[in-house]
Amino acid sequence: MTGADVLLLALGAVAVGSGALVVATRHLVRAGLWLVVCLGALAGNYLVLTAELVAWVQVLIYVGAVVVLLLFAVMLTRAPIGPSDDLDRPGWPAALVGAGSGLGLAVLLVDAFRWSRVDLPAAGTAERLGEQVFRSWVLPFEVLSVLLLAALVGAIVLSRPDIGRPATPDPAGEGPAGSEPAAVAVDEGGRR
């Protein structure tokens, strides 16, 4: 077992442990921060596997953008930051489904490869990856960017109750309720 194997296993353990803490914690903000740790450990795994471009895309897109978007959504919607009692549900059904899915995938993987060696293709370069992304996959990336922009605009609109509602007039008839009175210019003689 080489040093790279040990590092890969250690980063994998950090990713699995922090992923479990994402779904086990009762604090919403802490779940977002554990998600940062999980995605950062995955980026470390990509670095160990010498996929530097994929690792930095992981850091920039997922750790940087998606988690910040998640935390902004929490702050904009005024979600409770402390522990939530309504999240205290029994965890055994989810654990049972997760363990069954993991066991089924492990059996499927072992049955598919039977410990045989698989020849890997030539190592990819950033140039070849860029060619594939910007020739074959440019439309899904553009659709995803529009979707994320729409989600951000929707979060802002939902968090601001004053957007889209007509201004209610003040009972005194001086303008919208809650607005400051307009400044009136008065000259030295007291005239307006």
Backbone as a printed PyTorch tensor [residue, N CA C, xyz], in Angstrom:
tensor([[[  0.8530,  -1.1720,   0.0000],
         [  0.0000,   0.0000,   0.0000],
         [  0.8960,   1.2310,   0.0000]],

        [[  0.6700,   2.1150,  -0.9610],
         [  1.5110,   3.2940,  -1.1000],
         [  0.9430,   4.4510,  -0.2800]],

        [[  1.7130,   5.5300,  -0.2300],
         [  1.2560,   6.7260,   0.4810],
         [  0.0220,   7.3390,  -0.1610]],

        [[ -0.0600,   7.2540,  -1.5020],
         [ -1.2380,   7.7780,  -2.1910],
         [ -2.4870,   6.9870,  -1.8200]],

        [[ -2.3420,   5.6770,  -1.6520],
         [ -3.4910,   4.8600,  -1.2510],
         [ -3.9760,   5.2350,   0.1460]],

        [[ -3.0190,   5.4360,   1.0610],
         [ -3.3840,   5.8160,   2.4330],
         [ -4.0830,   7.1700,   2.4340]],

        [[ -3.5460,   8.1190,   1.6560],
         [ -4.1590,   9.4480,   1.5810],
         [ -5.5440,   9.3790,   0.9580]],

        [[ -5.7050,   8.5430,  -0.0580],
         [ -7.0010,   8.3790,  -0.6940],
         [ -8.0180,   7.8050,   0.2890]],

        [[ -7.6110,   6.8050,   1.0680],
         [ -8.5130,   6.2180,   2.0660],
         [ -8.8480,   7.2100,   3.1700]],

        [[ -7.8570,   8.0020,   3.6060],
         [ -8.1000,   8.9780,   4.6720],
         [ -9.0630,  10.0640,   4.1970]],

        [[ -8.8520,  10.5760,   2.9880],
         [ -9.7590,  11.5970,   2.4600],
         [-11.1460,  11.0180,   2.2140]],

        [[-11.2140,   9.7620,   1.7860],
         [-12.5130,   9.1160,   1.6200],
         [-13.2480,   8.9760,   2.9410]],

        [[-12.5040,   8.6430,   4.0020],
         [-13.1300,   8.5340,   5.3220],
         [-13.6370,   9.8860,   5.8100]],

        [[-12.8610,  10.9460,   5.5450],
         [-13.3090,  12.2930,   5.9170],
         [-14.5700,  12.6560,   5.1370]],

        [[-14.5980,  12.3340,   3.8430],
         [-15.7720,  12.6580,   3.0210],
         [-17.0050,  11.8940,   3.5030]],

        [[-16.8590,  10.6170,   3.7970],
         [-18.0090,   9.8230,   4.2630],
         [-18.4620,  10.2880,   5.6420]],

        [[-17.5060,  10.5460,   6.5380],
         [-17.8670,  11.0080,   7.8830],
         [-18.5640,  12.3560,   7.8770]],

        [[-18.0290,  13.2930,   7.1130],
         [-18.6720,  14.6120,   7.0660],
         [-19.9920,  14.5500,   6.3050]],

        [[-20.1040,  13.6570,   5.3170],
         [-21.3870,  13.4700,   4.6400],
         [-22.4430,  12.9200,   5.5910]],

        [[-22.0300,  12.0260,   6.4750],
         [-22.9720,  11.5110,   7.4770],
         [-23.3850,  12.6080,   8.4530]],

        [[-22.4360,  13.5010,   8.7920],
         [-22.7770,  14.6010,   9.6860],
         [-23.6950,  15.6230,   9.0130]],

        [[-23.6240,  15.7370,   7.6840],
         [-24.5360,  16.6490,   6.9710],
         [-25.9770,  16.2290,   7.2110]],

        [[-26.2450,  14.9420,   7.1220],
         [-27.6240,  14.4870,   7.2750],
         [-27.9970,  14.2100,   8.7240]],

        [[-27.0230,  14.1510,   9.6370],
         [-27.3260,  13.8280,  11.0310],
         [-27.4750,  15.0600,  11.9130]],

        [[-26.9100,  16.1990,  11.5060],
         [-26.9600,  17.3650,  12.3830],
         [-28.3380,  18.0130,  12.3400]],

        [[-28.7070,  18.6510,  13.4490],
         [-29.9970,  19.3290,  13.5310],
         [-29.8520,  20.8210,  13.2850]],

        [[-28.6330,  21.3060,  13.0730],
         [-28.3870,  22.7090,  12.7750],
         [-28.2140,  22.8620,  11.2690]],

        [[-29.0140,  23.7110,  10.6610],
         [-28.9970,  23.8580,   9.2160],
         [-27.6830,  24.4590,   8.7110]],

        [[-27.1720,  25.4640,   9.4090],
         [-25.9230,  26.0970,   8.9820],
         [-24.7530,  25.1400,   9.1650]],

        [[-24.7620,  24.3900,  10.2480],
         [-23.6840,  23.4090,  10.4450],
         [-23.7200,  22.3280,   9.3750]],

        [[-24.9100,  21.9680,   8.9210],
         [-25.0180,  20.9890,   7.8300],
         [-24.3630,  21.5450,   6.5710]],

        [[-24.5690,  22.8310,   6.2950],
         [-23.9090,  23.4570,   5.1490],
         [-22.3970,  23.4780,   5.2980]],

        [[-21.9150,  23.7110,   6.5030],
         [-20.4600,  23.7310,   6.7090],
         [-19.8600,  22.3260,   6.6340]],

        [[-20.5820,  21.3150,   7.1100],
         [-20.0980,  19.9430,   6.9410],
         [-20.0980,  19.5510,   5.4750]],

        [[-21.0240,  20.1210,   4.7030],
         [-21.0250,  19.8760,   3.2620],
         [-19.7730,  20.4450,   2.6110]],

        [[-19.3060,  21.5880,   3.1010],
         [-18.0440,  22.1640,   2.6070],
         [-16.8940,  21.1970,   2.8640]],

        [[-16.8500,  20.6070,   4.0640],
         [-15.7790,  19.6570,   4.3980],
         [-15.8560,  18.4270,   3.4950]],

        [[-17.0640,  17.9230,   3.2820],
         [-17.2450,  16.7390,   2.4400],
         [-16.7930,  17.0040,   1.0110]],

        [[-17.2250,  18.1160,   0.4340],
         [-16.8480,  18.4330,  -0.9440],
         [-15.3640,  18.7670,  -1.0550]],

        [[-14.7920,  19.3600,  -0.0180],
         [-13.3460,  19.6100,  -0.0160],
         [-12.5430,  18.3230,   0.0250]],

        [[-13.0140,  17.3330,   0.7850],
         [-12.3310,  16.0410,   0.8150],
         [-12.4160,  15.3420,  -0.5380]],

        [[-13.5530,  15.4990,  -1.2150],
         [-13.6560,  14.9350,  -2.5640],
         [-12.6820,  15.6130,  -3.5240]],

        [[-12.5240,  16.9190,  -3.3840],
         [-11.5410,  17.6230,  -4.2180],
         [-10.1350,  17.1220,  -3.9090]],

        [[ -9.8520,  16.8230,  -2.6450],
         [ -8.5580,  16.2420,  -2.2890],
         [ -8.3630,  14.8710,  -2.9260]],

        [[ -9.4240,  14.0840,  -2.9870],
         [ -9.3420,  12.7850,  -3.6740],
         [ -9.0060,  12.9630,  -5.1450]],

        [[ -9.6150,  13.9540,  -5.7910],
         [ -9.2990,  14.2150,  -7.1940],
         [ -7.8430,  14.6230,  -7.3630]],

        [[ -7.3220,  15.3870,  -6.4130],
         [ -5.9040,  15.7760,  -6.4940],
         [ -4.9940,  14.5680,  -6.3570]],

        [[ -5.3360,  13.6470,  -5.4550],
         [ -4.5300,  12.4380,  -5.2930],
         [ -4.5660,  11.6000,  -6.5660]],

        [[ -5.7020,  11.6120,  -7.2520],
         [ -5.8350,  10.8450,  -8.4910],
         [ -5.2790,  11.5910,  -9.6960]],

        [[ -4.5770,  12.6880,  -9.4700],
         [ -3.9440,  13.5510, -10.4790],
         [ -4.9330,  14.1030, -11.4920]],

        [[ -6.1150,  14.4350, -11.0250],
         [ -7.1010,  15.1160, -11.8670],
         [ -7.2290,  16.5410, -11.3280]],

        [[ -6.1950,  17.3440, -11.5670],
         [ -6.1220,  18.6740, -10.9710],
         [ -7.2500,  19.5790, -11.4360]],

        [[ -7.5630,  19.5320, -12.7280],
         [ -8.6130,  20.4030, -13.2540],
         [ -9.9590,  20.0710, -12.6170]],

        [[-10.2650,  18.8050, -12.5060],
         [-11.5350,  18.4080, -11.8980],
         [-11.5600,  18.8090, -10.4230]],

        [[-10.4120,  18.7210,  -9.7450],
         [-10.3510,  19.1110,  -8.3380],
         [-10.6290,  20.6010,  -8.1690]],

        [[-10.0410,  21.4240,  -9.0190],
         [-10.2510,  22.8690,  -8.8770],
         [-11.6430,  23.2720,  -9.3330]],

        [[-12.1970,  22.5750, -10.3030],
         [-13.5960,  22.8310, -10.6710],
         [-14.5060,  22.4520,  -9.5050]],

        [[-14.1870,  21.3510,  -8.8300],
         [-14.9490,  20.9380,  -7.6420],
         [-14.9110,  22.0270,  -6.5810]],

        [[-13.7310,  22.5890,  -6.3460],
         [-13.6010,  23.6230,  -5.3250],
         [-14.3520,  24.8820,  -5.7480]],

        [[-14.1630,  25.3120,  -6.9890],
         [-14.7830,  26.5640,  -7.4250],
         [-16.3010,  26.4530,  -7.5430]],

        [[-16.7730,  25.3830,  -8.1670],
         [-18.2010,  25.2870,  -8.4340],
         [-18.9660,  24.8130,  -7.2000]],

        [[-18.5720,  23.6850,  -6.6460],
         [-19.3620,  23.1240,  -5.5540],
         [-19.0650,  23.7890,  -4.2240]],

        [[-17.8110,  23.8050,  -3.8270],
         [-17.4920,  24.3840,  -2.5230],
         [-17.7430,  25.8830,  -2.5530]],

        [[-17.3080,  26.5420,  -3.6200],
         [-17.4510,  27.9880,  -3.6730],
         [-18.8580,  28.4440,  -3.9460]],

        [[-19.4330,  28.0060,  -5.0470],
         [-20.6950,  28.5860,  -5.5010],
         [-21.9180,  27.9310,  -4.8820]],

        [[-22.0030,  26.6160,  -4.9260],
         [-23.2220,  25.9510,  -4.4850],
         [-23.4220,  26.0890,  -2.9760]],

        [[-22.3580,  25.9310,  -2.2020],
         [-22.5120,  26.0410,  -0.7500],
         [-22.8070,  27.4850,  -0.3590]],

        [[-22.1670,  28.4500,  -1.0330],
         [-22.4870,  29.8500,  -0.7430],
         [-23.9320,  30.1400,  -1.1160]],

        [[-24.4060,  29.5890,  -2.2340],
         [-25.8040,  29.7580,  -2.6230],
         [-26.7280,  29.1390,  -1.5770]],

        [[-26.3610,  27.9720,  -1.0570],
         [-27.1630,  27.3270,  -0.0180],
         [-27.2170,  28.1910,   1.2370]],

        [[-26.0650,  28.7200,   1.6740],
         [-26.0480,  29.5410,   2.8740],
         [-26.7900,  30.8530,   2.6570]],

        [[-26.6850,  31.4460,   1.4480],
         [-27.4650,  32.6450,   1.1610],
         [-28.9520,  32.3450,   1.1890]],

        [[-29.3540,  31.2000,   0.6670],
         [-30.7670,  30.8360,   0.6970],
         [-31.2500,  30.6830,   2.1300]],

        [[-30.4230,  30.1350,   3.0040],
         [-30.7860,  30.0090,   4.4100],
         [-30.9440,  31.3930,   5.0260]],

        [[-30.0060,  32.2930,   4.7210],
         [-30.0740,  33.6220,   5.3180],
         [-31.2200,  34.4490,   4.7240]],

        [[-31.4420,  34.3360,   3.4170],
         [-32.4730,  35.1460,   2.7830],
         [-33.8800,  34.7180,   3.1650]],

        [[-34.0840,  33.4500,   3.3730],
         [-35.4240,  32.9740,   3.7160],
         [-35.6730,  32.9890,   5.2140]],

        [[-34.7180,  33.4430,   5.9690],
         [-34.8390,  33.5470,   7.4310],
         [-35.1940,  32.2000,   8.0620]],

        [[-34.5180,  31.1600,   7.5860],
         [-34.7290,  29.8350,   8.1580],
         [-34.1370,  29.8060,   9.5710]],

        [[-34.6620,  28.9770,  10.4510],
         [-34.1070,  28.9100,  11.8000],
         [-32.6760,  28.4030,  11.7660]],

        [[-31.8050,  29.0740,  12.4920],
         [-30.3950,  28.7220,  12.4660],
         [-30.0710,  27.7040,  13.5590]],

        [[-30.7800,  27.7370,  14.6560],
         [-30.5240,  26.8150,  15.7530],
         [-31.0750,  25.4370,  15.4700]],

        [[-31.0580,  24.5720,  16.4860],
         [-31.6080,  23.2320,  16.2900],
         [-33.1170,  23.2960,  16.0570]],

        [[-33.5890,  22.4750,  15.1530],
         [-35.0130,  22.4520,  14.8240],
         [-35.6340,  21.1670,  15.3390]],

        [[-36.6740,  21.3130,  16.1440],
         [-37.3360,  20.1310,  16.6840],
         [-38.1120,  19.3690,  15.6180]],

        [[-38.5390,  20.0770,  14.5560],
         [-39.2970,  19.3890,  13.5170],
         [-38.4150,  18.4910,  12.6510]],

        [[-37.0920,  18.5990,  12.8050],
         [-36.1870,  17.7180,  12.0690],
         [-35.8600,  16.4540,  12.8540]],

        [[-36.4340,  16.3110,  14.0290],
         [-36.1450,  15.1750,  14.8920],
         [-37.0840,  14.0240,  14.5330]],

        [[-36.7540,  13.3520,  13.4600],
         [-37.5460,  12.2160,  12.9970],
         [-36.7380,  10.9470,  13.2030]],

        [[-37.3910,   9.8080,  13.2540],
         [-36.6150,   8.5690,  13.4080],
         [-35.7240,   8.3530,  12.1840]],

        [[-34.4760,   8.0000,  12.4310],
         [-33.5180,   7.8460,  11.3480],
         [-33.3700,   6.4330,  10.8310]],

        [[-34.0060,   5.4770,  11.4780],
         [-33.7800,   4.0920,  11.0400],
         [-34.3280,   3.7940,   9.6520]],

        [[-35.4380,   4.3950,   9.1770],
         [-35.8540,   4.0770,   7.7990],
         [-34.8230,   4.5660,   6.7660]],

        [[-34.3050,   5.7630,   6.9880],
         [-33.3060,   6.2810,   6.0490],
         [-32.0250,   5.4670,   6.1160]],

        [[-31.6270,   5.0570,   7.3160],
         [-30.4190,   4.2360,   7.4560],
         [-30.6070,   2.8780,   6.7860]],

        [[-31.7890,   2.3240,   6.9050],
         [-32.0800,   1.0410,   6.2720],
         [-32.0410,   1.1510,   4.7480]],

        [[-32.6310,   2.2130,   4.2020],
         [-32.6120,   2.4200,   2.7540],
         [-31.1860,   2.6750,   2.2690]],

        [[-30.4340,   3.4950,   3.0030],
         [-29.0540,   3.7790,   2.6160],
         [-28.1680,   2.5460,   2.6720]],

        [[-28.2990,   1.7500,   3.7430],
         [-27.4880,   0.5370,   3.8570],
         [-27.8660,  -0.4730,   2.7780]],

        [[-29.1530,  -0.5950,   2.4960],
         [-29.5790,  -1.5200,   1.4380],
         [-29.0800,  -1.0910,   0.0690]],

        [[-29.1490,   0.2160,  -0.2030],
         [-28.6500,   0.7230,  -1.4900],
         [-27.1450,   0.5180,  -1.6110]],

        [[-26.4200,   0.8200,  -0.5420],
         [-24.9660,   0.6370,  -0.5690],
         [-24.5790,  -0.8200,  -0.7430]],

        [[-25.2480,  -1.7070,  -0.0440],
         [-24.9570,  -3.1360,  -0.1800],
         [-25.2960,  -3.6290,  -1.5800]],

        [[-26.4310,  -3.1750,  -2.1170],
         [-26.8060,  -3.5760,  -3.4720],
         [-25.8050,  -3.0910,  -4.5130]],

        [[-25.3410,  -1.8440,  -4.3860],
         [-24.3460,  -1.3250,  -5.3220],
         [-23.0110,  -2.0480,  -5.1840]],

        [[-22.6300,  -2.3870,  -3.9520],
         [-21.3730,  -3.1180,  -3.7570],
         [-21.4430,  -4.5030,  -4.3870]],

        [[-22.5430,  -5.2000,  -4.2030],
         [-22.7090,  -6.5240,  -4.8130],
         [-22.7070,  -6.4130,  -6.3320]],

        [[-23.3850,  -5.4100,  -6.8720],
         [-23.4170,  -5.1980,  -8.3160],
         [-22.0180,  -4.9070,  -8.8620]],

        [[-21.2460,  -4.0900,  -8.1560],
         [-19.9010,  -3.7450,  -8.6050],
         [-18.9750,  -4.9580,  -8.5640]],

        [[-19.0250,  -5.7170,  -7.4790],
         [-18.1690,  -6.9010,  -7.3800],
         [-18.5700,  -7.9300,  -8.4300]],

        [[-19.8600,  -8.0890,  -8.6650],
         [-20.3160,  -9.0480,  -9.6620],
         [-19.9360,  -8.6130, -11.0780]],

        [[-19.9160,  -7.3120, -11.3240],
         [-19.6120,  -6.8220, -12.6690],
         [-18.1390,  -6.9900, -13.0190]],

        [[-17.2420,  -6.7680, -12.0600],
         [-15.8130,  -6.7850, -12.3850],
         [-15.0880,  -8.0280, -11.8950]],

        [[-15.5660,  -8.7020, -10.8900],
         [-14.9640,  -9.9480, -10.3750],
         [-13.4550,  -9.8150, -10.1580]],

        [[-13.0410,  -8.6750,  -9.6380],
         [-11.6430,  -8.4050,  -9.3040],
         [-10.7220,  -8.4920, -10.5130]],

        [[-11.2460,  -8.2360, -11.6950],
         [-10.4120,  -8.2600, -12.8930],
         [ -9.7670,  -6.8870, -13.0960]],

        [[ -8.6640,  -6.8960, -13.8270],
         [ -7.9850,  -5.6380, -14.1280],
         [ -8.6300,  -5.0030, -15.3510]],

        [[ -8.8100,  -3.7220, -15.2760],
         [ -9.4150,  -2.9710, -16.3720],
         [ -8.3610,  -2.0220, -16.9080]],

        [[ -8.1310,  -2.0620, -18.2150],
         [ -7.1700,  -1.1400, -18.8130],
         [ -7.7790,   0.2540, -18.8510]],

        [[ -7.0270,   1.1970, -18.3200],
         [ -7.5060,   2.5740, -18.2780],
         [ -7.1350,   3.2890, -19.5660]],

        [[ -7.9460,   4.2290, -19.9960],
         [ -7.5850,   5.0090, -21.1850],
         [ -6.4300,   5.9460, -20.8660]],

        [[ -5.9060,   6.5580, -21.9000],
         [ -4.8030,   7.5020, -21.6980],
         [ -5.2660,   8.6350, -20.7940]],

        [[ -4.3170,   9.1550, -20.0310],
         [ -4.6400,  10.2300, -19.1020],
         [ -5.1550,  11.4400, -19.8650]],

        [[ -6.1770,  12.0660, -19.3310],
         [ -6.7610,  13.2300, -19.9850],
         [ -5.9600,  14.4850, -19.6950]],

        [[ -6.0570,  15.4250, -20.5760],
         [ -5.4160,  16.7210, -20.3770],
         [ -6.5060,  17.7760, -20.2930]],

        [[ -6.1310,  18.9350, -19.8310],
         [ -7.1040,  20.0210, -19.7400],
         [ -7.5980,  20.4070, -21.1300]],

        [[ -6.7290,  20.2780, -22.1290],
         [ -7.1290,  20.6190, -23.4980],
         [ -8.2130,  19.6680, -24.0010]],

        [[ -8.0150,  18.3660, -23.8030],
         [ -9.0140,  17.3920, -24.2600],
         [-10.3120,  17.5250, -23.4780]],

        [[-10.2020,  17.7680, -22.1890],
         [-11.4020,  17.9430, -21.3790],
         [-12.1630,  19.1950, -21.8130]],

        [[-11.4400,  20.2770, -22.0860],
         [-12.0890,  21.4930, -22.5570],
         [-12.7760,  21.3040, -23.8870]],

        [[-12.1530,  20.5390, -24.7800],
         [-12.7830,  20.2450, -26.0730],
         [-14.1120,  19.5250, -25.8700]],

        [[-14.1190,  18.5200, -25.0100],
         [-15.3520,  17.7660, -24.7780],
         [-16.4280,  18.6330, -24.1310]],

        [[-16.0100,  19.4430, -23.1510],
         [-16.9910,  20.2530, -22.4300],
         [-17.6160,  21.2860, -23.3520]],

        [[-16.7840,  21.9870, -24.1310],
         [-17.3100,  23.1000, -24.9150],
         [-17.8120,  22.6930, -26.2960]],

        [[-17.6770,  21.4380, -26.6570],
         [-18.2900,  20.9670, -27.9030],
         [-19.5460,  20.1550, -27.6220]],

        [[-19.4380,  19.1980, -26.7040],
         [-20.5590,  18.2800, -26.4770],
         [-21.4700,  18.7060, -25.3380]],

        [[-20.9390,  19.4100, -24.3510],
         [-21.6900,  19.6560, -23.1230],
         [-21.9640,  21.1300, -22.8600]],

        [[-21.8700,  21.9850, -23.8660],
         [-22.0490,  23.4130, -23.6170],
         [-23.5100,  23.7530, -23.3150]],

        [[-24.4610,  23.1080, -23.9660],
         [-25.8720,  23.4060, -23.7160],
         [-26.3070,  23.0410, -22.2870]],

        [[-25.9530,  21.8540, -21.7490],
         [-26.3300,  21.5890, -20.3490],
         [-25.7160,  22.5730, -19.3630]],

        [[-24.4790,  23.0380, -19.6230],
         [-23.8720,  24.0240, -18.7270],
         [-24.6330,  25.3440, -18.7670]],

        [[-25.0600,  25.7580, -19.9500],
         [-25.8180,  27.0070, -20.0620],
         [-27.1860,  26.8750, -19.3990]],

        [[-27.8440,  25.7540, -19.5690],
         [-29.1510,  25.5360, -18.9350],
         [-28.9940,  25.5410, -17.4160]],

        [[-27.9330,  24.9220, -16.9220],
         [-27.6910,  24.9030, -15.4800],
         [-27.4290,  26.3050, -14.9450]],

        [[-26.7030,  27.1230, -15.6840],
         [-26.4380,  28.4870, -15.2150],
         [-27.7200,  29.3000, -15.1600]],

        [[-28.6080,  29.1330, -16.1420],
         [-29.8900,  29.8420, -16.1150],
         [-30.7370,  29.3470, -14.9450]],

        [[-30.7020,  28.0470, -14.6700],
         [-31.4580,  27.4910, -13.5470],
         [-30.9620,  28.0520, -12.2190]],

        [[-29.6470,  28.1130, -12.0270],
         [-29.1070,  28.6640, -10.7840],
         [-29.4310,  30.1490, -10.6380]],

        [[-29.3830,  30.8880, -11.7470],
         [-29.7400,  32.3090, -11.6970],
         [-31.2120,  32.4740, -11.3290]],

        [[-32.0860,  31.6590, -11.9060],
         [-33.5080,  31.7350, -11.5730],
         [-33.7450,  31.3830, -10.1040]],

        [[-33.0050,  30.4070,  -9.5830],
         [-33.1530,  30.0460,  -8.1660],
         [-32.7130,  31.1840,  -7.2640]],

        [[-31.6440,  31.8750,  -7.6260],
         [-31.1700,  32.9960,  -6.8130],
         [-32.1670,  34.1450,  -6.8430]],

        [[-32.6820,  34.4750,  -8.0230],
         [-33.6820,  35.5460,  -8.1230],
         [-34.9430,  35.1580,  -7.3540]],

        [[-35.3560,  33.9070,  -7.4540],
         [-36.5200,  33.4450,  -6.7030],
         [-36.3160,  33.5350,  -5.2030]],

        [[-35.1210,  33.2130,  -4.7280],
         [-34.8410,  33.3170,  -3.2920],
         [-34.9050,  34.7660,  -2.8290]],

        [[-34.4080,  35.6700,  -3.6490],
         [-34.4610,  37.0880,  -3.2710],
         [-35.8960,  37.5810,  -3.2520]],

        [[-36.6870,  37.2010,  -4.2440],
         [-38.0840,  37.6460,  -4.2980],
         [-38.8730,  37.0730,  -3.1230]],

        [[-38.6320,  35.8160,  -2.7820],
         [-39.3540,  35.2190,  -1.6580],
         [-38.9670,  35.8350,  -0.3250]],

        [[-37.7330,  36.2980,  -0.2200],
         [-37.2790,  36.8360,   1.0660],
         [-37.7030,  38.2750,   1.2730]],

        [[-38.0930,  38.9700,   0.2300],
         [-38.4830,  40.3790,   0.3410],
         [-39.9950,  40.4910,   0.2080]],

        [[-40.7020,  40.7280,   1.2940],
         [-42.1670,  40.8010,   1.1970],
         [-42.6550,  42.0470,   0.4790]],

        [[-41.8120,  43.0690,   0.3380],
         [-42.2510,  44.3120,  -0.2840],
         [-42.1730,  44.2810,  -1.8060]],

        [[-41.5400,  43.2820,  -2.3940],
         [-41.4280,  43.2180,  -3.8460],
         [-42.7360,  42.7010,  -4.4360]],

        [[-43.2890,  43.4330,  -5.3970],
         [-44.4810,  42.9930,  -6.0990],
         [-45.7860,  43.3890,  -5.4510]],

        [[-45.7470,  44.0230,  -4.3020],
         [-46.9750,  44.4620,  -3.6480],
         [-47.1420,  45.9570,  -3.8610]],

        [[-48.3700,  46.4050,  -4.1340],
         [-48.5720,  47.8430,  -4.3000],
         [-48.4390,  48.5490,  -2.9610]],

        [[-47.9670,  49.7770,  -3.0200],
         [-47.8110,  50.5640,  -1.7960],
         [-49.1860,  50.9540,  -1.2770]],

        [[-49.4050,  50.7560,   0.0250],
         [-50.6830,  51.1140,   0.6190],
         [-50.6390,  52.5740,   1.0380]],

        [[-51.6880,  53.3290,   0.7280],
         [-51.6500,  54.7440,   1.1010],
         [-51.7950,  54.9270,   2.6010]],

        [[-51.1970,  56.0090,   3.0890],
         [-51.2700,  56.3710,   4.4980],
         [-52.6900,  56.8610,   4.7980]],

        [[-53.2450,  56.5480,   5.9820],
         [-54.6040,  57.0290,   6.2980],
         [-54.7240,  58.5480,   6.2220]],

        [[-53.6430,  59.2780,   6.4720],
         [-53.6970,  60.7420,   6.4170],
         [-53.6490,  61.2430,   4.9830]],

        [[-53.3960,  60.3460,   4.0280],
         [-53.3700,  60.7310,   2.6310],
         [-52.0930,  61.4170,   2.2040]],

        [[-51.0100,  61.1870,   2.9210],
         [-49.7600,  61.8670,   2.6060],
         [-48.7880,  61.0000,   1.8350]],

        [[-49.2000,  59.8780,   1.3570],
         [-48.2950,  59.0330,   0.5860],
         [-48.3310,  57.6180,   1.1080]],

        [[-47.4360,  56.7810,   0.6420],
         [-47.4120,  55.3890,   1.0830],
         [-47.1320,  55.2760,   2.5720]],

        [[-47.7240,  54.2880,   3.1980],
         [-47.5200,  54.0870,   4.6280],
         [-46.0760,  53.7520,   4.9080]],

        [[-45.5630,  54.3460,   5.9690],
         [-44.1900,  54.0620,   6.3780],
         [-43.1480,  54.8440,   5.6260]],

        [[-43.5560,  55.7140,   4.6920],
         [-42.5570,  56.4620,   3.9480],
         [-42.2630,  57.7640,   4.6650]],

        [[-41.0970,  58.2750,   4.4390],
         [-40.6840,  59.5360,   5.0200],
         [-41.4100,  60.6700,   4.3020]],

        [[-41.8160,  61.7340,   5.0220],
         [-42.4440,  62.8530,   4.3300],
         [-41.4230,  63.5540,   3.4370]],

        [[-41.9090,  64.0480,   2.3190],
         [-41.0150,  64.7230,   1.3760],
         [-40.5130,  66.0180,   1.9880]],

        [[-39.2530,  66.3370,   1.7190],
         [-38.6810,  67.5870,   2.2180],
         [-39.2710,  68.7490,   1.4460]],

        [[-39.6630,  69.7900,   2.1730],
         [-40.2710,  70.9640,   1.5530],
         [-39.2970,  72.1120,   1.6710]],

        [[-39.0480,  72.7550,   0.5520],
         [-38.1230,  73.8910,   0.5660],
         [-38.8380,  75.1230,   1.1250]],

        [[-38.2280,  75.7770,   2.0960],
         [-38.7820,  76.9790,   2.7070],
         [-37.7250,  78.0770,   2.5850]],

        [[-38.1520,  79.2420,   2.0870],
         [-37.1760,  80.3290,   1.9870],
         [-37.1200,  81.1030,   3.2960]],

        [[-36.3570,  82.1890,   3.3210],
         [-36.1560,  82.9400,   4.5790],
         [-37.4280,  83.5730,   5.1020]],

        [[-38.3760,  83.8520,   4.2410],
         [-39.6090,  84.4970,   4.6830],
         [-40.6260,  83.5030,   5.2020]],

        [[-40.3060,  82.2330,   5.2180],
         [-41.2360,  81.2220,   5.7140],
         [-42.1870,  80.7330,   4.6340]],

        [[-41.9770,  81.1740,   3.3580],
         [-42.8670,  80.7200,   2.2840],
         [-42.3180,  79.4380,   1.6820]],

        [[-43.2180,  78.6710,   1.1660],
         [-42.8250,  77.4160,   0.5220],
         [-42.4820,  77.6120,  -0.9000]]])
